[in-house]
């Protein structure tokens, strides 16, 4: 089945995303997170709805996955990373070269188009596309965005993937 047409299902605090294949649900990927895997007994939510880290170190939560024929993008958070709670990251798996990058950034020669520091990309029903929301003030007057004014609404950017 063409990976662009697969629906992925990720349960909270699980390390195995599934995909729909016809009328069946099958494991799509298995992420080995070792001691960073959430255990059911560790799930305590505090007042601001963030998980409370139990003794034993930080935990990882995979919350989204986007797959093309050439790449797999994985969006996840680490419960505590260098003093920051629920730090977002993006990982990238290059299927053709069998390479995994746990903390990936999509860097453009135009810095204002780069997707860095775990900024989340969104997927839609448009095959091979990921989207990001950027504040108008960050794009106003830049090459290709001359019509944008600083006080405009946020801008939806489309990134095409193989």
N, C-alpha and C positions, 0 to 999 in steps of 0.2 A: 504494500500500500504506500502511496506517495505520502511522505512525512508532512507535507504542507497541509494535508487534509485531516490529520489526526487531532482528536480532541484529547488533551491531557488532563488527568485528574490527580490532584495532590491533596492528601488529607493532612490536616494540621499535625505537625510534629512527626511526620512519617518520612522515611528516607527512600521510599520506592514510589516514584510517580507511575501512574498507570495510563494507558491509552485505550480508547475504544477502537476495536477492530471488528467491524461488522456489528454483530450483536453480542460480542464478548468484551470483557475487561481483562487486559493483559498487562503484566508489569512492563514498563517501557525502559526504565533504567533502575539501577541499584547504586545508591551512593554509600560508600563505606565511610562513615563519620566517626567510627571508633568511640572513644570516651566522650565525644562531643554530642552524641545522640541523646535526645530527650528521653527520659524514662517516664512512664505514666505517673508514677508516684512523685515526680519532681515538679509537676505542673501546678504551680501556685501563682495566681494572678494578683498583682497588687492594685492599689487604688487607681493608678493611671492605665490599667489594663495591659501592662507589660509583664512578662514572666519574671518571677523572682528567681535569681540564680541560687541554687543550692550549693553547699560546700562540695568541692570536687571539680570546680572549674566551669568555664563558659560552655554553652550549648549552641548548636546550629539548627536553624529552621529553614527548610526549603519552602518557598512560597509561590514560586512560579517557574515555568519552563517553556521555552520556545525552541522548536526544532525545525531545521531546514534539511535539505538533502546533504549539505556540507558541514553544518554546524549545529551544536546544541548550546543554547544560552540558558544558564541556570541563575535564578535570582534567589538570594538567600540572605539571612541575617545571622549574626553571631550575638548571643545574648549579652556579652560584655567584651569589648575589644578596646584595649588601651584607654580604659576609663569611660568609654561611651557605651550606653545601653542600646541594645538592638541595632547594632551597626550594620547597614546594608552593604551587600557586595554583589557583584555579577561574576559568574564563572563562565568560561567558554571552552567547549570541547570541539576540536577540529577533527572531524571524522575521517577526512582523507589522509591526514598526516598522523592520526592517532596521538594527538597532543592535547593535554589538559592544562588550562590556565585558571587557577583557583581565584585570583583577584584580577579580573580583566577590565580594561578600559577601552572604549572605542574612541580613538584619537583621530581628529581631522586636522588638516593643515590650517583650517579656520578654527581656532580654539573655541569659539562660541558655538560650534556645532558638535564638539566632542561630548561624549557621555562618559563621565568619570565618577569615581568615588561611590560606586554602587548605585548611582542614580537609576531608578527603575525605568525600564522601557515597557511599553504596553503592547499587547498583540490584539488584533481584531480579526475579523473574518477575511480581510484582504490577504491573500497568500503572499508569503515572502516579505512581509512588512512588519516593522516594529515602529512604535511611535513614542515620542517624548514630548513633555510639555515644558516650554521655556518661557520665562517672564519676558514681556515685551521690552523692558528696559535693557535686558541683556543682548537683544538683537537689533534694537533701533539704530538705523543708519549704517548698519554693517552691510558688506557686499552681499547683494541678493535680497536684502531686507530694507531697502531705502524707503519703502512706503510705510514701514512700521514706526509708530511714535511711542515714546517712552511710557505714555499713560494708556496705551492700548491694552486690550485683554490679553491674557497669556496666549502663546502661539503653539499650535500643534505641529510638530515636525515629524516627517515620515522618513524612515531609514529603510532602504531596500536591501534585502539579503539574498544570497544565492539559494 
